[in-house]
Amino acid sequence: MNRLSLYIHQSLEGFYPLSELQSLAKIVCLDLLGVDAIDFYSGKDIDLSEKKEKDLETILERLRDNEPIQYIRGNADFFGLKFNVAPGVLIPRPETEELVDLVIKENPSVKRILDIGTGSGCIAIALAKHLPLATVSAWDISDKALAIAEQNNAWLGTSVVFFRKDIFSEILNENNYDVIVSNPPYITIAEKKEMDANVLNWEPELALFVGNDDPLWFYRRIASLGLNLLSFGGRLYFEINQAYGIETSLMLTALGYRDVCVIKDLFGKDRIVKASR
Ligand SMILES: C[S@@+](CC[C@H](N)C(=O)[O-])C[C@H]1O[C@@H](n2cnc3c(N)ncnc32)[C@H](O)[C@@H]1O
């Protein structure tokens, strides 16, 4: 290990599990300080300029304050693409890649897609990249999220159309979409105490929590909007809280959806519910 990596390890010891320190040191050196990868891996000593030494101290301070590395870096990897992220927008998660993958595989020639609660735009933009026949629209209530989603749309060269919309406001009945996909807020207040500080202190509450502690609050509303927004035979795809697969599917069946199905993620947890209108 070179002296710089050793210093990073020592500065973060006790703040992160030992198993994470190597990958943090690598991101700090290669992505944030611009250290040459060959120098980094060769173990030779690396001299930083005075400016970079100052930058390093700022980065270490932010890491000790539990700020997610994706916010410090300003981007996150999702579905093979780099998305800009900043406090105020949820960092895209790997389980959401499984949702995107399923929608792409099951709807190769879909024409009209709506992503509800788009955040960074990761679902909408990844779908637009991989489903060239589709027109993709996306809604979010947060101006901050929409501004970042627009940046990602421009930078990744897609043409998603974003709208500021509160799904609990009045929404016109349109029968406009063949697929609706959503990863809405789904963490209950009871689950809050089990969460890590880097999520709790840094990621937006608006994106994470179901305010009134009804775990199906967003799902019920989106599903009932879907009855009017989806064309006949159109499909609804939800990312869900692993604890509520059965409840979500019963709710969809009761509303009249067909072919309701709960799908597990790579870790064997209930993670996606899909249904047809
Ligand atoms: C769990 S995040 C998902 C973000 C992104 N789709 C992803 O998968 O990373 C939920 C999103 O729903 C948005 N949201 C919360 N309440 C909303 C509402 N009433 N109407 C529309 N969007 C809302 C939040 O701003 C947030 O961006």
The ligand as an ORCA input file, in Angstrom:
! r2SCAN-3c Opt
* xyz 0 1
  C     -37.506      6.526     -3.918
  S     -37.294      8.020     -4.846
  C     -36.985      7.316     -6.453
  C     -36.084      8.148     -7.331
  C     -35.660      7.433     -8.616
  N     -36.801      7.023     -9.410
  C     -34.785      6.232     -8.292
  O     -35.268      5.093     -8.460
  O     -33.633      6.425     -7.876
  C     -38.939      8.636     -4.943
  C     -39.143      9.936     -5.695
  O     -40.538     10.304     -5.582
  C     -40.636     11.707     -5.476
  N     -41.917     12.053     -4.825
  C     -42.191     12.054     -3.485
  N     -43.455     12.456     -3.277
  C     -44.010     12.689     -4.515
  C     -45.297     13.139     -4.943
  N     -46.277     13.390     -4.077
  N     -45.509     13.284     -6.279
  C     -44.511     13.026     -7.166
  N     -43.274     12.594     -6.809
  C     -43.024     12.440     -5.499
  C     -39.414     12.116     -4.668
  O     -39.082     13.478     -4.861
  C     -38.354     11.126     -5.186
  O     -37.596     11.696     -6.224
*
